[in-house]
Amino acid sequence: AAAAGHTVVLQWLLSLAESGRDLLKRRALGGISVAHAAARDNRVKVLRWILNTPALGITLLIAVRKNGWTIAHEAAAAGHTVVLQWLLSLAESGRDLLKRRALGGISVAHAAARDNRVKVLRWILNTPALGITLLIAVRKNGWTIAHEAAAA
């Protein structure tokens, strides 16, 4: 439901009391949450619904997968600048998500470069809170976004 943007279904699940909340908070293989699924499929409406739902809120939005990926990594890898811009609008918590590194030091720029998302890389460059600093970030293994792009 989250990946497809169906907030009506999500709201209905929430109405199932404890079992509904458990379903909405449950992680899939690899630690993927409903927020990760929504970010990957460019569902800002779902992310906004999660944020404004007291039983879920920012806690679910800032959750990380087992590999350390945030919803920002998911959006960057999928090329969704609309989600990234929405995250930036969340002030400090959004900027933190955009700057957070996953396991091995993977940034959102690395995730974007790996999946050939030039539009995201341009967005990062033109976003003062991120900019060139994020683009030239080096992973723990020494890889840059150039390495990611070349190896993909």
C-alpha positions in Angstrom: 0.0 0.0 0.0 2.8 2.4 0.9 4.7 1.8 -2.3 1.6 2.3 -4.4 0.6 5.5 -2.5 -2.6 4.1 -1.0 -3.0 6.2 2.2 -6.6 5.1 2.5 -5.4 1.5 3.0 -2.7 2.6 5.4 -5.3 4.6 7.4 -7.6 1.6 7.5 -4.7 -0.6 8.7 -4.1 1.9 11.5 -7.7 1.6 12.5 -7.1 -2.1 13.3 -5.6 -0.9 16.6 -2.5 -2.7 17.8 -2.3 -5.3 15.0 -2.6 -2.5 12.4 0.1 -0.4 14.0 2.3 -3.5 14.1 1.8 -4.1 10.4 2.7 -0.5 9.6 5.9 -0.7 11.8 7.0 -4.1 10.6 10.2 -4.4 8.6 10.6 -6.5 5.5 13.7 -8.4 4.5 16.7 -6.2 4.9 14.9 -3.9 7.3 12.8 -2.1 4.7 10.0 -0.1 6.3 6.9 1.2 4.7 8.6 4.6 4.7 11.5 3.1 2.7 9.0 1.6 0.2 7.2 4.9 -0.2 10.5 6.9 -0.7 11.7 4.3 -3.3 8.4 4.8 -5.3 8.3 8.6 -5.0 5.2 8.7 -2.6 5.6 12.0 -0.8 1.9 11.8 0.1 2.5 8.6 2.0 5.6 10.0 3.7 3.7 13.1 4.8 0.9 10.8 6.1 3.5 8.8 8.1 5.0 12.0 9.5 1.5 13.3 10.6 0.4 9.9 12.1 1.2 10.0 15.8 1.6 6.2 16.1 4.4 6.4 13.4 5.8 9.9 12.9 9.4 11.0 12.6 10.5 7.8 14.3 9.5 5.7 11.3 10.9 8.2 8.8 14.4 8.3 10.3 14.6 4.5 10.7 17.5 2.9 8.9 17.7 -0.4 7.0 20.2 -3.2 8.1 22.6 -1.8 5.5 22.2 1.7 7.0 20.2 3.1 4.2 17.7 5.8 5.0 14.6 6.9 3.1 16.9 9.5 1.5 19.2 6.8 0.1 16.2 5.0 -1.3 14.9 8.2 -3.0 18.3 9.1 -4.3 18.9 5.7 -5.8 15.5 5.8 -7.5 16.1 9.3 -8.8 13.3 11.0 -6.8 14.3 14.6 -6.2 10.7 15.5 -5.1 11.2 13.2 -2.1 14.6 14.6 -1.4 13.3 18.2 -1.5 10.5 17.2 0.8 13.0 15.8 3.3 15.0 19.0 3.1 11.8 20.9 4.1 11.7 19.0 7.4 14.5 21.3 8.7 17.1 19.6 10.8 15.8 16.0 10.8 15.5 16.1 7.0 19.0 17.5 6.5 20.3 14.9 8.8 18.7 12.2 6.7 20.2 13.6 3.6 23.7 13.7 5.1 23.6 10.4 6.9 26.0 7.7 5.8 25.1 4.1 5.4 27.4 1.2 6.2 30.7 1.6 4.5 30.2 5.4 4.3 27.7 5.3 1.4 26.1 8.7 1.0 23.0 9.6 -0.9 25.3 10.9 -3.6 27.0 7.5 -3.8 23.6 5.8 -4.1 22.6 8.2 -6.9 25.8 7.8 -8.8 25.6 4.0 -8.6 22.2 4.1 -10.2 23.0 6.7 -12.9 20.8 9.4 -11.3 22.4 12.6 -12.7 19.3 14.6 -11.9 19.8 13.8 -8.2 23.5 14.6 -8.3 22.7 18.0 -9.9 20.1 18.6 -7.2 22.7 17.8 -4.5 25.1 20.2 -6.1 22.5 23.0 -6.2 21.3 22.5 -2.7 23.3 24.7 -0.4 22.8 22.5 2.7 24.5 19.7 0.8 26.5 20.9 -2.3 29.9 19.9 -3.4 30.9 18.7 0.1 28.5 15.8 -0.3 29.5 15.1 -3.9 33.2 14.8 -3.1 32.6 12.6 0.0 34.7 9.4 0.1 33.5 6.1 1.4 35.4 4.1 3.9 37.0 2.0 1.1 38.1 5.1 -0.7 35.4 5.1 -3.3 34.0 8.3 -4.6 30.9 8.9 -6.7 33.1 8.4 -9.8 34.0 4.9 -8.6 30.3 4.1 -8.1 29.4 5.4 -11.5 32.2 3.5 -13.2 31.4 0.2 -11.5 27.7 0.3 -12.0 
